[in-house]
Amino acid sequence: MEALIIYAHPEPKSFNGAMKDRAVSVLEDEGWKVTVSDLYAMGFKAQADGGDFAQRVDPEFLKYAAEQTHAATSENGFAPDVQAELEKLIRADLLILQFPVWWFGFPAILKGWVDRVFAAGVIYGGDIGMFSKGRFKGRRAFLSFTTGGTAGTYGPTGLYGDAEIVFWPLQNGVLNFLGYDVLPYFQAEAPSKTDDAGRASILDAWEDRLRTLDTLSPLEFHDLDDFDQSKGWTFKPGVTGRTIAQTGVGSDVE
């Protein structure tokens, strides 16, 4: 079993760093082979541009997804840093994205990793599939993050809005899009506002989560077959469900 942790925090002594270190220790103890991509330490380039490809289809006009698709069919078609991350990702049975929530989403360096590494022609597109028919169907992935706000501020009546809605684009549009079984996220609540005992308790809860991964049920999403492509990927007649699955929020639709 191979686990890949994508770690995105600029300070090694941060609480995110402590979570990353605990994850490596626990997962290895549980028998996983663990690889960490420490994006800041690697100096990983966040911006997607023409330099991501060894040879361009069209040097005069950059159509990024088309260049990715071309690179996927070429030997050594991607820049070395992208190719290295692709190889790690393809090997991994478990993907953990470890990051601080900045402006209700990924830090730029992690968003850049997604942009550049989740490459058309390799990870999605064409006959590869998407969502319930995606390449990584049967593999697991989840978000692990720290927040500045408390859990209450991310509640249904909280200032920031329900966390299930706030992080829906990341869980559905990034992980579920690729076919992963998306496990519930782990939120380290406001560690910067917590004392040493509180932070130790969060790390212990994090360890417990990692040791019980096999007991967790993935989030529920609609199957791709529930949608009619000819009608703009909307529900087929007779399909019912919630607009945001397994959250208790959103409107019932039919």
C-alpha positions in Angstrom: 0.0 0.0 0.0 1.4 3.4 -1.0 0.3 6.7 0.4 1.2 10.1 -1.1 1.0 13.2 1.1 1.0 16.6 -0.7 2.1 19.0 2.0 1.7 22.7 1.4 2.9 25.0 4.2 5.9 27.3 4.1 7.0 26.8 7.7 8.4 23.4 8.7 7.6 24.0 12.4 4.0 24.8 11.7 1.1 22.7 13.0 0.6 21.5 9.4 4.2 20.3 9.6 3.4 18.5 12.8 0.4 16.9 11.2 2.5 15.8 8.2 5.2 14.3 10.5 2.6 12.5 12.6 0.9 11.1 9.4 4.2 9.7 8.1 5.0 8.0 11.4 1.5 6.5 11.9 1.0 5.4 8.3 4.4 3.7 8.2 3.6 2.0 11.5 0.4 0.8 9.9 2.3 -0.8 7.0 2.1 2.0 4.4 4.9 3.1 2.2 4.7 6.8 2.5 5.9 9.5 0.0 5.7 13.2 0.9 5.8 16.0 -1.6 6.8 19.1 0.4 5.9 21.7 -2.1 7.6 24.7 -0.5 10.8 22.8 0.2 10.8 21.5 -3.4 10.3 25.1 -4.7 7.4 23.7 -6.7 6.3 26.1 -9.4 2.7 27.1 -8.9 1.9 28.7 -12.3 0.8 26.6 -15.2 2.6 27.8 -18.4 4.2 26.7 -21.6 7.4 25.6 -19.8 5.5 22.6 -18.4 6.0 20.8 -21.8 9.1 19.5 -23.5 7.7 20.2 -26.9 4.7 22.4 -27.8 2.0 21.5 -30.2 1.5 25.2 -30.9 4.3 27.5 -29.8 2.3 30.5 -30.8 -0.8 30.0 -28.8 -1.0 28.2 -25.4 -4.0 25.9 -25.0 -3.0 24.2 -21.8 -5.2 21.2 -21.8 -4.3 20.4 -25.4 -0.6 20.6 -24.6 -1.1 18.3 -21.6 -2.9 15.8 -23.9 -0.1 16.0 -26.4 2.6 15.6 -23.7 0.7 12.5 -22.4 1.3 10.7 -25.7 5.0 11.8 -25.9 8.0 10.3 -24.2 9.2 12.7 -21.6 6.6 15.1 -22.8 6.2 16.9 -19.4 8.6 19.1 -17.5 10.6 16.9 -15.1 8.9 18.3 -11.9 5.4 17.5 -13.4 6.5 14.1 -14.5 7.9 13.2 -11.1 4.6 14.2 -9.4 2.6 12.3 -11.9 4.5 9.1 -11.3 4.0 9.5 -7.5 0.3 10.1 -7.9 -0.2 7.1 -10.2 1.5 4.8 -7.7 -0.5 6.0 -4.7 -3.4 4.0 -3.3 -4.1 6.9 -0.8 -3.8 10.6 -1.4 -3.8 13.1 1.5 -3.8 16.9 0.8 -2.3 18.6 3.9 -2.7 22.4 3.9 -3.8 25.5 5.8 -7.0 26.9 4.5 -6.3 30.3 3.0 -9.2 32.3 1.7 -11.4 29.3 1.9 -9.4 27.1 -0.3 -5.9 25.8 -1.2 -2.8 27.9 -0.9 -1.6 28.9 -4.3 1.2 26.4 -4.4 -1.2 23.5 -3.8 -3.7 24.8 -6.4 -0.7 25.0 -8.8 0.1 21.4 -8.1 -3.4 20.4 -9.0 -3.4 22.5 -12.1 -0.1 21.2 -13.4 -0.2 17.5 -12.2 -3.8 16.6 -12.8 -3.1 16.5 -16.5 -5.5 16.0 -19.3 -4.7 12.8 -21.2 -3.1 11.2 -18.1 -5.4 11.8 -15.1 -8.7 12.7 -16.9 -10.1 13.3 -20.4 -10.9 11.2 -23.5 -11.5 7.6 -22.6 -10.0 7.9 -19.1 -13.3 8.9 -17.6 -14.4 11.2 -14.7 -16.3 11.2 -11.5 -17.7 7.7 -10.7 -15.9 6.4 -13.8 -12.6 8.2 -13.2 -9.1 6.9 -13.3 -8.7 6.6 -9.6 -11.9 4.7 -8.9 -11.3 2.4 -5.9 -8.5 4.5 -4.5 -9.0 6.8 -1.5 -8.2 10.5 -1.0 -9.1 13.2 1.5 -8.4 16.7 2.7 -6.6 17.4 5.9 -6.4 21.1 6.8 -6.0 23.7 9.5 -8.3 26.6 9.9 -8.0 30.0 11.6 -11.7 29.9 12.5 -13.3 27.6 15.0 -15.6 24.7 14.0 -18.5 26.9 14.9 -17.7 29.5 12.4 -17.8 26.8 9.7 -21.1 25.5 11.0 -24.6 25.8 9.3 -25.2 29.0 11.3 -21.6 30.2 11.4 -20.0 33.3 10.0 -18.0 31.4 7.3 -20.8 29.1 6.2 -21.2 25.4 6.4 -17.9 23.6 5.9 -19.5 21.0 3.7 -20.5 23.8 1.3 -17.2 25.8 1.6 -15.1 22.7 0.8 -17.5 21.2 -1.8 -15.5 22.4 -4.8 -12.4 20.7 -3.4 -14.0 17.4 -2.5 -16.3 17.1 -5.5 -14.6 19.2 -8.2 -11.0 17.9 -7.5 -11.1 14.5 -5.7 -14.4 13.1 -6.8 -13.9 14.4 -10.3 -11.0 11.9 -10.6 -13.0 9.0 -9.3 -11.5 8.8 -5.8 -13.4 7.4 -2.9 -13.4 10.6 -1.0 -13.1 10.1 2.8 -14.4 12.7 5.2 -12.0 15.6 5.7 -10.0 16.2 8.9 -10.2 19.7 10.2 -7.7 20.9 12.8 -9.7 23.6 14.4 -7.8 26.9 15.0 -4.5 25.4 16.3 -3.1 28.9 16.5 -5.7 29.8 19.0 -5.2 26.6 21.1 -2.9 25.9 24.0 -0.3 23.1 23.9 -2.7 20.6 25.5 -5.3 21.4 22.9 -2.8 21.0 20.0 -1.7 17.7 21.4 -5.3 16.5 21.6 -5.8 17.5 17.9 -2.7 15.4 16.9 -4.0 12.5 18.9 -7.4 12.7 17.1 -5.5 12.9 13.8 -3.6 9.8 14.7 -6.8 8.0 15.5 -8.2 9.0 12.2 -5.2 7.6 10.3 -5.3 4.3 12.2 -9.0 3.8 11.5 -9.1 4.7 7.8 -10.5 1.3 6.9 -13.6 2.0 9.1 -14.5 5.2 7.3 -17.3 5.3 4.7 -16.6 7.5 1.7 -18.7 10.5 1.0 -21.7 9.8 -1.2 -21.9 11.4 -4.6 -24.2 10.8 -7.5 -23.1 8.2 -10.1 -22.2 9.6 -13.5 -24.9 7.4 -14.9 -27.5 9.6 -13.0 -26.8 12.4 -15.5 -27.8 12.9 -19.1 -24.9 14.3 -21.1 -27.2 15.2 -24.0 -29.1 17.6 -21.6 -26.1 19.4 -20.2 -25.2 16.8 -17.6 -28.4 17.2 -15.6 -30.3 14.6 -13.8 -32.0 11.9 -15.9 -35.8 11.6 -15.4 -36.6 9.9 -12.2 -33.3 10.6 -10.5 -33.7 12.2 -7.1 -31.2 13.4 -4.5 -29.7 16.3 -2.9 -27.7 19.0 -4.7 -24.9 18.5 -2.1 -24.6 14.8 -1.2 -24.4 13.6 2.4 -24.3 17.1 3.9 -27.8 17.7 5.2 -27.8 20.9 3.2 -29.0 22.0 -0.2 -32.3 21.5 -1.8 -33.9 18.2 -2.7 -34.1 18.0 -6.4 -35.9 15.7 -8.9 
